[in-house]
Amino acid sequence: MSHGYYQLPGGLVAAIDGHCAFPPINQALKEPNGLIAIGGDLSVNRLLSAYQQGIFPWCNEDEPLLWWSPDPRMVLFPEELSISRSLAKTLKNAKFEIRYNTAFREVITACSETARPAQQGTWITESIIEAYCNMHEAGYAFSAEAWLNDQLVGGCYGIKLGRVFFGESMFHQVTDASKVAFVTLVKKLRDDNVGMIDCQMNTTHLARFGAREIPREIFAQKLEELINF
């Protein structure tokens, strides 16, 4: 398939049409953060095509649909999970009940409503919510939920393909709720033989759990190996 291209500072980025093809990820711009394509849609087939190549959507409400493949890539290998003493104590106390996939729409909606430092608005738009709920119904998107007194108070969600989990976002309404949901999910994924959790971008929060950056080339190699196991 041939692509149209936008001329952006730093290089060219592909404009994608109704097909699901993306350019090779080595064509992504170094700045800003691996932008690789503009346009397209959020159909299940396109999202599957994107994730299989290490590409994900992210944009603000007033922007066109943007697709990214950053270099380096932040990942967490489940066997490298790090848990602080205080969080270990919270886990031991079993304050929260952890459930899976019982309130996916509620989790992603709560994530969209969570204010984040240095971020105006949310990238989890109504179209993103609907698209990932479709992915959930198709069996690819999953949520881990922290419940307290039968109330949803924290959680996270992402996409699972083969032995890779692509983490998307998390939220909490009670201290440590999202952390407990995330750590419990990582342990479950490790038991399910998942070999890599994609965290996308570098954050101090994820680094505390043992996530680290690896070159995109290595990420792509691991991705191919673990999805096609």
BANU-165430 format. One record per residue (C-alpha): residue number from 0; x, z, y. Coordinates in Angstrom, 1 decimal, padded with zeros to 4 digits. Layout:
 nudo     c1     c3     c2
  NUM      X      Z      Y
...
% end
This chain:
 nudo     c1     c3     c2
    0  000.0  000.0  000.0
    1  001.2 -000.7  003.5
    2  001.0  001.9  006.2
    3  000.5  001.7  009.9
    4  002.9  004.0  011.8
    5  002.8  006.1  015.0
    6  005.9  006.3  017.1
    7  006.6  010.0  017.7
    8  009.6  011.8  019.1
    9  012.1  011.9  016.4
   10  010.8  009.0  014.4
   11  007.8  007.3  012.8
   12  004.9  008.9  010.9
   13  002.5  007.0  008.7
   14 -001.2  006.5  009.5
   15 -003.1  006.6  006.2
   16 -006.4  004.9  005.6
   17 -009.1  005.3  002.9
   18 -006.6  005.2  000.0
   19 -004.9  008.3 -001.3
   20 -001.3  007.1 -001.1
   21  001.2  009.0  001.0
   22  004.7  007.9  002.1
   23  007.7  009.3  000.1
   24  008.3  012.9  001.4
   25  011.9  012.0  002.4
   26  010.3  010.0  005.2
   27  008.8  013.1  006.8
   28  010.0  014.0  010.2
   29  012.6  016.8  010.4
   30  010.8  018.0  013.5
   31  008.1  019.1  013.9
   32  008.2  020.8  010.5
   33  008.0  017.8  008.3
   34  005.1  015.8  009.7
   35  004.6  012.9  007.3
   36  001.1  011.4  007.9
   37 -001.9  011.3  010.2
   38 -005.5  010.6  009.3
   39 -007.3  010.1  006.0
   40 -009.8  012.6  004.7
   41 -010.0  015.9  002.8
   42 -011.5  014.5 -000.5
   43 -010.6  016.2 -003.7
   44 -008.6  013.1 -004.8
   45 -006.6  013.0 -001.6
   46 -005.8  016.7 -001.7
   47 -004.7  016.5 -005.3
   48 -002.5  013.5 -004.4
   49 -001.0  015.4 -001.5
   50 -000.3  018.6 -003.3
   51  001.2  016.8 -006.3
   52  003.8  015.3 -003.9
   53  004.5  018.6 -001.9
   54  002.3  017.6  001.0
   55 -000.4  019.7  002.6
   56 -002.9  019.4  005.6
   57 -002.7  021.5  008.7
   58 -004.1  020.8  012.2
   59 -006.0  022.5  015.0
   60 -009.7  021.7  015.6
   61 -008.9  019.3  018.5
   62 -006.3  017.3  016.6
   63 -006.5  014.5  014.1
   64 -005.9  015.4  010.4
   65 -002.1  016.0  010.0
   66 -000.1  016.2  006.8
   67  003.2  018.0  006.3
   68  006.1  018.4  004.0
   69  008.7  020.7  005.6
   70  012.4  021.0  004.8
   71  013.4  023.6  003.8
   72  010.4  024.9  001.9
   73  009.5  028.5  001.5
   74  008.8  029.5 -002.1
   75  008.4  032.6 -004.2
   76  009.6  032.5 -007.8
   77  007.3  035.1 -009.5
   78  010.2  036.8 -011.3
   79  011.8  037.5 -007.9
   80  008.7  039.4 -006.6
   81  009.8  042.3 -004.4
   82  007.5  045.3 -003.9
   83  008.2  048.0 -001.3
   84  008.0  051.7 -002.3
   85  005.0  052.3 -000.1
   86  003.1  049.3 -001.6
   87  004.1  050.3 -005.1
   88  002.5  053.7 -004.4
   89 -000.7  052.0 -003.2
   90 -000.8  049.8 -006.3
   91 -000.3  052.9 -008.5
   92 -003.2  054.7 -006.8
   93 -005.5  051.8 -007.7
   94 -007.4  052.1 -004.4
   95 -008.7  048.5 -004.6
   96 -010.5  046.7 -007.3
   97 -009.1  043.2 -007.7
   98 -011.4  040.4 -008.6
   99 -010.7  036.7 -009.0
  100 -012.9  033.8 -007.9
  101 -016.1  035.8 -007.2
  102 -016.2  035.2 -003.5
  103 -014.0  032.1 -002.7
  104 -016.0  030.9  000.3
  105 -016.1  034.5  001.7
  106 -012.3  034.7  001.4
  107 -011.5  031.4  003.0
  108 -014.0  032.1  005.8
  109 -012.5  035.5  006.5
  110 -009.0  033.9  006.6
  111 -010.3  031.4  009.2
  112 -011.5  034.3  011.3
  113 -008.3  036.3  011.2
  114 -006.2  036.4  014.4
  115 -002.5  035.6  013.9
  116  000.4  036.3  016.2
  117  001.4  033.4  018.5
  118 -001.5  031.3  017.1
  119 -004.4  030.1  019.2
  120 -007.6  029.3  017.2
  121 -007.4  028.5  013.5
  122 -006.3  025.6  011.3
  123 -008.9  026.6  008.8
  124 -011.7  024.5  010.3
  125 -015.2  024.0  008.9
  126 -014.0  020.8  007.3
  127 -011.1  022.6  005.7
  128 -013.4  025.3  004.4
  129 -015.8  022.7  002.9
  130 -012.9  020.7  001.4
  131 -011.3  023.7 -000.3
  132 -014.7  025.0 -001.6
  133 -015.0  021.5 -003.2
  134 -011.5  022.0 -004.7
  135 -012.7  025.4 -006.0
  136 -015.8  023.9 -007.6
  137 -013.6  021.2 -009.1
  138 -011.4  024.0 -010.7
  139 -008.3  023.7 -008.6
  140 -008.7  026.3 -005.8
  141 -008.6  030.1 -006.6
  142 -009.1  033.3 -004.8
  143 -007.8  036.9 -005.4
  144 -010.0  039.5 -003.8
  145 -009.5  043.2 -002.9
  146 -012.8  045.1 -003.0
  147 -013.3  048.7 -001.8
  148 -016.6  050.5 -002.4
  149 -018.0  047.1 -003.5
  150 -017.1  045.5 -000.1
  151 -014.7  042.6  000.2
  152 -011.8  043.9  002.4
  153 -008.9  041.5  001.7
  154 -007.8  038.6 -000.3
  155 -005.9  035.3 -000.5
  156 -006.5  031.8 -001.8
  157 -004.6  028.7 -002.9
  158 -004.4  025.7 -005.2
  159 -003.1  025.8 -008.8
  160 -001.8  022.6 -010.4
  161  000.0  022.9 -013.7
  162  002.5  025.8 -013.4
  163  002.6  025.7 -009.6
  164  000.5  027.8 -007.2
  165  000.2  026.7 -003.6
  166 -000.6  029.7 -001.5
  167 -002.7  028.9  001.6
  168 -003.8  032.0  003.5
  169 -004.7  035.7  003.3
  170 -006.7  038.3  005.2
  171 -007.2  042.0  005.3
  172 -009.8  044.3  006.9
  173 -008.2  047.5  005.3
  174 -004.5  048.3  005.4
  175 -002.6  046.8  002.4
  176 -005.7  045.0  001.0
  177 -004.2  041.5  001.2
  178 -000.9  042.8  000.0
  179 -002.4  044.3 -003.1
  180 -004.4  041.2 -003.8
  181 -001.3  039.0 -003.4
  182  001.0  041.1 -005.5
  183 -001.6  041.4 -008.3
  184 -002.1  037.6 -008.1
  185  001.6  037.0 -008.4
  186  001.8  039.2 -011.4
  187 -001.1  037.4 -013.0
  188  000.4  034.0 -012.3
  189  003.7  035.2 -013.8
  190  001.9  036.2 -016.9
  191  000.2  032.8 -016.9
  192  003.6  031.2 -017.0
  193  003.5  029.9 -013.4
  194  007.0  029.1 -012.4
  195  006.8  028.7 -008.6
  196  004.5  029.8 -005.7
  197  004.6  027.5 -002.7
  198  004.5  029.5  000.5
  199  005.0  026.4  002.7
  200  006.6  027.9  005.9
  201  009.1  030.7  006.5
  202  007.5  034.0  007.6
  203  009.0  037.5  007.7
  204  005.9  038.8  005.9
  205  006.4  036.5  002.8
  206  010.2  037.1  002.8
  207  009.5  040.8  002.3
  208  007.9  039.9 -001.1
  209  011.0  038.0 -002.1
  210  010.1  034.5 -001.0
  211  013.0  032.3  000.2
  212  013.7  028.9  001.5
  213  015.0  026.1 -000.7
  214  015.8  022.4  000.2
  215  012.8  020.1  000.0
  216  014.7  017.9 -002.5
  217  015.0  020.9 -004.9
  218  011.4  021.8 -004.2
  219  010.3  018.3 -005.2
  220  012.3  018.4 -008.4
  221  010.8  021.8 -009.4
  222  007.4  020.6 -008.4
  223  007.6  017.5 -010.7
  224  008.9  019.6 -013.5
  225  006.3  022.4 -013.3
  226  003.2  020.2 -012.6
  227  004.1  017.8 -015.4
  228  005.2  020.5 -018.0
% end
